Amino acid sequence: MDRRNFLKSVGAFSISMAALGHGGGNRRPEKYNIIFIMADDLGPDELGCYGSDEMKTPCIDELAQGGTFFNTAYVTPVCQPSRVLVMTGRYGFRTKHYNMGDRPGGPSNVEPEINFLETEPTFGQLLQKQGYKTAMAGKWQLIGYTPRWVPKAGFDEYCIWSIPYNEGYGSRQINPGGRLSPAGSRYFHPSIEQNGKMLKTKPDDYGPDIYADFLIDFMKRHKTDPFMLYYSMCLPHTPLGPTPDHPDLPVKNHISMLRYKVEYMDKLVGRITKAVDDLGLREKTIIIFGSDNGTEWRGKNTPTERGARVPLVFNCPGLLKRKGAINALTDYTDLLATFVDIAGGKLPDEYEFDGKSLMPVLTGKTKHHRKWIFSFMGQFRILRTDDYLLEMECDDYEGDFYYCKDKYNFSEYENVTDSDDPVHIASRQEFDNILKDLPRPDLSVNQRIWFIRYLERYNPDFDYERVYPQKLRDNPDLEGSQRA
């Protein structure tokens, strides 16, 4: 071989090795796109990949089986604090969002108290700094009742359900029995604000379709840029009833009606996935599917694993190993750290983040991720390790303690709350030591009573009697107050 051909061959070899990168088959382009889809009120048991035979979810199941999905992932058991936790990667005792606004442990729905953007960085802001084009669609429900804060949270464009009813631009939300609420409709004839303007929607327009169309269009316009899409779905939250695939269904909030919303949600996940494929971006796009809390009637608003445990699916053929279900524990504080890691960035040193990147687990470098995961709601705390679970712990009740060694299905755990086994007793003491660094809000007795009464009304089948303070048992006529 002459010198010229030799140099050509060496150059070609060098270029090919550089393209492969340090990880060999796991090539890492400059920036991976990120699509995070978060359902509203969906526990893992509603998905086929997690064992459901009631719901048909082939699109999400395909992402899960072709990627990685976590058996045990936690958020909070209710919407707003979950969304703040996802945005910031920090627990409620740092952001002061232990609960929904104007509920015990939650901020007042008055700015600036509720405005976490004044003190907290968000994943949108951090990804913008890494050169990402960012968009959000669907449900905001973080600061007040308007989406005007979305750009400040780090999103270049948005298409958001505008909760207040806007005359002439959408209809009011129809509830079972034909009742109209002050809220704008999230489904048919939706009330939507897009990039500062109200959309003039029609009666046959379906909000979830509009959000998906907006995100697909954003992808097309930014297919040569690294982008991050946050689809905070309205589905499958109540009111349950008609969808474009089943337009004649009655509006009826009952668990038997849930599957129609779940299956339409899955269809939209499939539409977005197909759009990524059609743009030739699948190898360099990480698609993540999750939820904000457990399913209505099956866990939402209960300070238990059933309320906090949600699906979490990752899929990216060009980066993530095909693993299916894994038992590594995670909670949603890990998402911000994972997004920043994917983007090649670094977490700001001036903040203490509670999550850490999932990339070592997702790329197969390790099987274990965290020693424990944490959830909270008002005065209640939930803590989980591989071996044990503590739930419903609060000022007035020491909590229920379960041994769950090698089990990830609540029905298979052993209740060891009153066990005299020294191993269980020592483990419970270890939980108390962890909880010292995970404080709960300082609530008055009246606030604690109000919240317990609220939970009992919301889910009358759950037994809260054992956590009532002595003051309530001695004085059952005591008035509870949201902000006593």
N, C-alpha and C positions, 0 to 999 in steps of 0.2 A: 504494500500500500504506500503511495507517495505521501509527502508531508501534507499537501493540501487536503487530500481525502481523509487523512488521519485526523487532522484538526476538525474537519466537518463532522466526523463520526463522534469525536470527543464532545464537541459542542452539542450535538443532538442528544447524546447520552446525558449530558449535564442538564439540559432543558427538561428531558423526560423525568429525571430524578427530582428536579425542583418541583415539577408539576405533581408528582406523587406525594411530596412532602414527607415530613418526619414519620407520619403515621402509616406509611405504606398504602394499603387499600383504603384507609380512612382519610381520603384527601380532604383538606380544609381550604376552600376558596377564601378569598379575602374576607367576605362577610356572608354569613348565612341569613336568609330571610327568616322571620319569626312570625307565625300566625298563632295567636292564643285565642281559643274559643271557650268562653265560660258560660255554661248553661245556668238557668235561674231556677233553683229548687229541684235539684236532681241528685238523688243518691245513686251509688254504683249499682244497686240491685235492680235498677230499671234497664240496664244494658245487657245485651246478649253476651258480651265478652266477660261480664262479671257474673254470668249464670242465669240471667232472666230468660224465662220462656214465655212471659206475658207480652213483652214488647219486641218489636222487630227493628233492630238497629244495625243493619248490615254495613253501613258506611263507617260508623264509629268502630264496629267490630273489626273491620278490615284494617283500620289504622292501628288498632290495639294489637292484633295478631301479627301484623307486619312490622310492629315497633315494640315499644315497651309500655306496660301499664302497671301501676302500683296497686297492690292489694290494700294498702293502708296509707291513705293520704288524708290529712286533716285541714279544714278551715275552721271558721266558727259556725255555730248552728243557726246563724241568722245573717241576713244579707249585708247590711251596711258595714259592720266591723270587718267582715270578710273582704269586702272590696277595698277598704283602707289598708288592710293587712297585705293584700296582693299588690296594691300600688306602691307600698313603701318598704315591704320586706321586714316590717317591724311589728311586734306584738302590741296589743292594746294598752298595756301599761306604759309604753313609750309615747304612743300617739294620743292617748286619752280617749280612744274609741273602743271602750269595752262592750258597747251595746249600740242599738239603734239610737238615733237622735231623740232626745226627750224621753228616754226610758232610763231607769236606774243604771248608772255606769256609762251611759252615752252622753255625748255633748248636747248642749242646748242647740236647737235648730235655729240659732241666731248667729250670724257672722259677727265678729271673727272667730267665735269660740269653736264653731264646727269646721273652720277652714284649716285643715291640716297642711295645705299647700304653703302656708306661711312658715312652717317649721320642718317639713319633711320633703326629702327628694323623692321622686317617683321613677318608676322604670321607664316611662315615656321620656322624661327629661334626660335620664342617663343615656338612653339609646340615641336621642337626638345629638348628644355630644359626640357620639361615635359615628356620626354621619348618616344615621338611619332616617328615612322618611316614615312618618308615623301617622296612623289613622285609628280612630275609635268609632264603633257603631253599636247601637242598641241601647242598653240601660246604663245610666250614669249613677244616680242615687248615692252620691258621696258628699256633696256640699249643697245644702238647701234643695230647692226644687227646680233649678234651671241649669242648663248645660253651659252657661257662659264661662265657667271655670275650666272647661275641657282643654282649650289651648294652653292655659297656664300649667296644666298637668303634663304637658309634653306631647301634645298631639297636633300635627300640622293641619289635619282636617278631621271633621266629625259629622256623624249623622245619628242623632240621639233622640230617643223617646222624650218628648216634652210633657212631663207629667201634668202641669196645669192645663186645664181645658182652654183652648184658644178658639173663640167663635169664628167660624168660617174656614178654619184650617184643619179640622178633624172633628171627630165626634167624641162624646164623653164615653167613659168606660162603662160597658153594660155588665152588670152583675146578675147572678141567678135571680129569677123572679121578675126580670125586666127593670130592676132598680138601676138608676144612673148615679155614678159617683162623680165628684168634682174633678177627678183625674181624667186626663185625656186618654183616649183608647190606645193601647199598645198593640192591638191586633188589627181588626178590620177598621177602615177609615181612621187611620192612626194620626196621632198628634206628634209631629216630628219636626225638629229643628236641624237644619243641615248648614254647617258653615255660616252661622249667624242669621239664617233666613228660615222662616216657617214654610214648610212644604204645603201646597194646596192639594191635599190628598182627596181621593174619591171613595165612595162607600165600598167598592170592591177591592181597593188597595189593601194589601196585607203588610203590616209593619215589618215582620221578619224577612219578607222578600225584598223590601226596600233596603234594609240594612245589608243584606247579602249582595244585592246589586251594586250598592255603593262601594263595598270593599273590593269586589271583583273589578270594578272600574278603576279603583285606586291602584290595584295591582297592575293592571294593563298600562296605566300611565307612568308607573314607576318600576317597570320590569327590569330596567337596567340599573336601578339604584338598589342598595340594600333597604328593605322595608320591614316595618313591624306593624302588624294589624292586631288590634284588640277588639274582638267581637264579643261584647258583653250581652249575651242573648236575653231577650224577653221570655223566650220559651224555656220550659213548659209551664211557667207560673200561671196561677189562676188569673182571670176567670177561664175555666175550661169550657170547651165548646167547639164551634166550627173552625175548620181550617180550609184552605183552598182545595184540598183533596177530599174534604168531607164538609161541604158548605151547608148541609141541611141539619147538622147536629144542633141540639138545644144547648143553650148556655146553662151548664150544670156543674157545680163544683163537687165532684165525687170521684173517688179513686178509680172507678170503672171507666171514667172519661179520660184519664190521664194519657192513655196510650196514643191517642190521636195527636196530641201535642208533642209527645216524645218522638213519634215516628216522623212527624213533619220536621222537627228539629234535626233528626238524623239525615233527612233528605237534604237540608240546607248545608250540613257538614259535607255531604257528598258533592254538592254543587261547588263549594269552595275548593275542595280537593281536586275536582275535575278541572277547574279553572287554572289551578297551579300546574297540573299536568299539561293542559293545552298551551300554556305559556312556556313550556319547557323548563320549568323552574323546580321540579320536584326534588331533584338530587341536592339542591342547595337551599331547600326550604324546610324548616322544622315546624310541623303542625302539632299543636298541643291542644288537647281537649280536657276540660274540667268542669267544675260546678262551684257555686257559692255556698251551698249548704245542703243538707239532706232533703229528701222529698217531702212535700206537704203530706201530712197524715202518716208518714213513715219515719219521722225523725226530726224534721225541721222544728226549730224553736224548743228543742229539748236538750239540756246540758249533758248529753250522753254521746257515746261513740256513734250511735245511729244518727244523731244530729250533725256531728262534726265530720264524719267520714264521707268522702266524695270520690268520684272517679278522677283519675289523672292518667292521661295517655300522651305518649310522645311518639312521633313518627318522622323519620327523615332517612330515606334509603341511602343517601350519600354520606351519612355520618354515623348514625346510630346502629348498633348491632341489633339484629332481630332476636328478641329474647322472650316476648310474650309477657306473662305475669311475673312480677318479682315481689319479694317480701321486704325489701329495704323500706324503712319508715321515712316518711317525708311529711312536712306540712307546707302550706302555701307561702310561708316566708321565704322558702327556698327559690321561688320563681324569679324574683327580682335578681338575686345573685346569679341564677342560671342564665337569664337573659343577658346580663352584662358580660358574663363569661363567654357566651356564644358570640357576642359582638366584639370580643377581644379587648374589653375595657377593664377598668378597675373600680371597685367600690370606693366611695369617698371616705377618707380617713376620719373626718370629723363626726361621723355618725356611727353608732353601734347597731349593726344589722343583726337580726336574729336568724337569718337563713344562710345557707351556703350552697354553692353550685352543685347541681345534680349531674353535671357532665362526667365526672369520674365513674358514676354508676351507669349512666346511659351509654357510655362508650366501652363499658366492660372492664375498666381498670380496677374496679373494686366491687364487691357485692354488698358491703355494709356502708351505710350513709350517716345515720345519726343514732345516738344512744337513746334519745327520747324525742317525742313530738308533743305539742301543747295546743290546747284550745281553751276558749273562755267565752262567757256570755254573762254580762252583768256581774253578780257576785259569785258565779259558779266557775270552777276550773276543771279541766279534763287533762290528764297526763297519761302518756302511753310509752312503754318500752317494748322490746321484743317479748318480754316475759310477763309483763303485768299491765293492767289498766286501772286507773282511778277516775271515776266520773261522779258528777253531782257534788263535788267537794265545795263547801262554802263556809261562811262564818258560823252558820247554825247547824251544820251537819258535816261529819268527818268524811263523808263520801262512801261510795261503794267500790270495793277493791276486788279485782278479778285476776286470777292466774290464767294466762292465755299462751303458755309455752307452745310454740310451733303451730298455733291456731290463729287464723285471721278472719274468723266468722264468729260474730258475737254469741250466737246460740251455743257454741262449743266451749265457751270460757267457763271456768270454775269460780264461783263466788267464794272468796276467802276473807271477806270483811271481818268476820268474827273468829277466824281460825286462830288456834293456839300453837300452830306450827312455827317454830322459831325462824325458819327460813322466810316464811311469808311475813312475819312480824318485822324482821330485819329489812325486808324489801320495802315494806310500808314506811319505815323510818327513812330509808333512802329517798323515797318520794317526798317526804316532808322537807328534807334538806334541799332538794331541787326546787320545791315550791317557794322556799324563802327568797329566791331570786326572781320569782314570777308573781309579783304582788297583784292583788285584786283591788278594786276601787273601795274607798272608804265610804260605805253607805250607811245611812241611818236605818234604824229598825223599821220605820215606816216604808222607806224605799225598798228594803228587802222583802217586806210583806207584800207590797204592791206587786213586785215582780213575780213572786211565787203565785199570787192569786191570778195574775195575768197568764202565767204558764198553765195553771190548772184549767183556766177557761179555754185556752187555746188547744190544749190536748187533755181532755177530761179523763181519758183512759190511763194516763200516767199517774202514779202514786207520789204526790208531793207531800203528803201528810207528815211523813217522817222528817222532813226538813223544816217544818214550821218552828219559828222561835217560840219559847215558852210564853213570851208576852202575848202572842196571838192566841195560843191555846187558852190562856187565862182570861182573855178579853176578846172574844170572837167578833165583837161589834166595832173594834178599832178600825178607823178609816185609814186605808193605805193611800199614799200619795206618790205620784211619779217623781216629783222633785222636792220631797219633804226636807 
